[in-house]
């Protein structure tokens, strides 16, 4: 079982990845279903 530290590291990595797409703006998010699915998953 993963400990709390490992899970926190996973969350921080996911946030970092999400930010790469988030800076592209709301239009990019609403206009691309693949980006929506990927961001919601992470």
FIMAR-89412 format. One record per residue: residue number from 1; residue in one letter; x, y, z of N, C-alpha, C, O, CB in turn. Coordinates in steps of 0.001 Angstrom, whole numbers, m for minus. Glycine has a CB too. Layout:
(NUM,"A",(X,Y,Z),(X,Y,Z),(X,Y,Z),(X,Y,Z),(X,Y,Z))
...
//
This chain:
(1,"X",(847,m1181,0),(0,0,0),(894,1247,0),(1934,1284,658),(m965,m3,1231))
(2,"X",(466,2256,m747),(1225,3496,m843),(1018,4347,401),(m79,4409,957),(821,4278,m2097))
(3,"X",(2075,4990,818),(1951,5828,2004),(1500,7244,1614),(1405,7577,433),(3292,5879,2770))
(4,"X",(1234,8043,2607),(719,9393,2368),(1700,10244,1566),(1280,11013,700),(409,10077,3692))
(5,"X",(2981,10121,1836),(3984,10903,1115),(3973,10572,m379),(4031,11477,m1211),(5379,10650,1701))
(6,"X",(3901,9311,m717),(3876,8893,m2116),(2631,9432,m2821),(2706,9889,m3962),(3924,7358,m2218))
(7,"X",(1518,9378,m2155),(283,9907,m2741),(360,11413,m2934),(m109,11933,m3947),(m915,9558,m1862))
(8,"X",(944,12118,m1975),(1113,13558,m2094),(2014,13905,m3283),(1731,14847,m4023),(1696,14134,m797))
(9,"X",(3076,13159,m3461),(3962,13377,m4603),(3202,13164,m5908),(3367,13941,m6849),(5183,12435,m4533))
(10,"X",(2376,12131,m5978),(1549,11890,m7169),(624,13078,m7450),(461,13491,m8598),(715,10606,m6992))
(11,"X",(27,13617,m6392),(m887,14757,m6553),(m137,15985,m7069),(m625,16693,m7950),(m1585,15085,m5214))
(12,"X",(1032,16230,m6524),(1814,17387,m6962),(2244,17242,m8424),(2250,18221,m9169),(3048,17565,m6064))
(13,"X",(2599,16037,m8828),(2962,15791,m10227),(1757,15995,m11145),(1891,16561,m12230),(3522,14365,m10397))
(14,"X",(589,15538,m10715),(m620,15724,m11510),(m952,17203,m11655),(m1332,17648,m12738),(m1798,14978,m10878))
(15,"X",(m814,17966,m10582),(m1071,19404,m10636),(m135,20067,m11632),(m555,20915,m12420),(m911,20041,m9244))
(16,"X",(1118,19684,m11595),(2102,20240,m12520),(1713,19951,m13969),(1824,20828,m14827),(3496,19671,m12223))
(17,"X",(1261,18738,m14246),(842,18378,m15602),(m415,19144,m16021),(m511,19600,m17160),(590,16869,m15696))
(18,"X",(m1362,19284,m15120),(m2604,20006,m15415),(m2307,21461,m15739),(m2917,22037,m16640),(m3583,19915,m14229))
(19,"X",(m1378,22052,m15012),(m1051,23460,m15241),(m539,23705,m16652),(m734,24794,m17191),(m17,23927,m14234))
(20,"X",(108,22726,m17262),(594,22872,m18639),(m558,23143,m19602),(m404,23910,m20553),(1358,21610,m19075))
(21,"X",(m1701,22526,m19365),(m2861,22733,m20224),(m3711,23900,m19745),(m4317,24600,m20556),(m3701,21471,m20284))
(22,"X",(m3760,24110,m18458),(m4604,25171,m17902),(m4169,26547,m18392),(m5012,27428,m18562),(m4569,25130,m16375))
(23,"X",(m2885,26751,m18621),(m2419,28059,m19071),(m2846,28360,m20505),(m2747,29501,m20956),(m909,28138,m18960))
(24,"X",(m3317,27353,m21215),(m3776,27554,m22590),(m5155,28203,m22635),(m5607,28629,m23698),(m3806,26225,m23334))
(25,"X",(m5816,28279,m21504),(m7073,29000,m21404),(m8323,28140,m21454),(m8296,26953,m21780),(m7140,29984,m22477))
(26,"X",(m9411,28800,m21116),(m10708,28134,m21046),(m11177,27676,m22432),(m11791,26616,m22560),(m11748,29069,m20421))
(27,"X",(m10891,28467,m23462),(m11316,28094,m24813),(m10691,26768,m25249),(m11351,25937,m25873),(m10945,29198,m25808))
(28,"X",(m9430,26583,m24918),(m8760,25322,m25246),(m9434,24164,m24515),(m9651,23097,m25089),(m7257,25389,m24879))
(29,"X",(m9760,24385,m23246),(m10401,23346,m22443),(m11783,23011,m22989),(m12101,21840,m23198),(m10506,23787,m20981))
(30,"X",(m12604,24027,m23220),(m13979,23770,m23663),(m14046,23295,m25111),(m15027,22670,m25514),(m14817,25023,m23502))
(31,"X",(m13016,23587,m25888),(m13047,23224,m27300),(m12416,21893,m27636),(m12455,21468,m28791),(m12381,24264,m28078))
(32,"X",(m11838,21226,m26659),(m11129,19975,m26941),(m11519,18905,m25922),(m11108,18950,m24763),(m9597,20200,m26925))
(33,"X",(m12302,17966,m26369),(m12802,16917,m25474),(m11663,16084,m24890),(m11737,15653,m23739),(m13778,16008,m26220))
(34,"X",(m10629,15859,m25663),(m9493,15087,m25174),(m8815,15804,m24005),(m8465,15168,m23010),(m8485,14841,m26308))
(35,"X",(m8627,17116,m24117),(m8032,17894,m23030),(m8941,17851,m21806),(m8456,17713,m20683),(m7785,19361,m23472))
(36,"X",(m10236,17965,m22006),(m11187,17899,m20888),(m11054,16582,m20144),(m10928,16556,m18920),(m12629,18074,m21391))
(37,"X",(m11084,15500,m20891),(m11021,14166,m20292),(m9700,13973,m19548),(m9677,13454,m18431),(m11188,13080,m21375))
(38,"X",(m8607,14392,m20172),(m7289,14231,m19566),(m7187,15029,m18268),(m6710,14512,m17258),(m6194,14669,m20547))
(39,"X",(m7631,16281,m18291),(m7517,17136,m17100),(m8407,16624,m15963),(m7994,16618,m14803),(m7894,18592,m17447))
(40,"X",(m9593,16207,m16289),(m10514,15702,m15256),(m9965,14409,m14660),(m10069,14182,m13455),(m11937,15463,m15848))
(41,"X",(m9391,13578,m15492),(m8804,12323,m15008),(m7688,12592,m14009),(m7597,11936,m12971),(m8266,11491,m16182))
(42,"X",(m6843,13561,m14330),(m5717,13872,m13454),(m6178,14709,m12285),(m5371,15074,m11431),(m4612,14598,m14221))
//
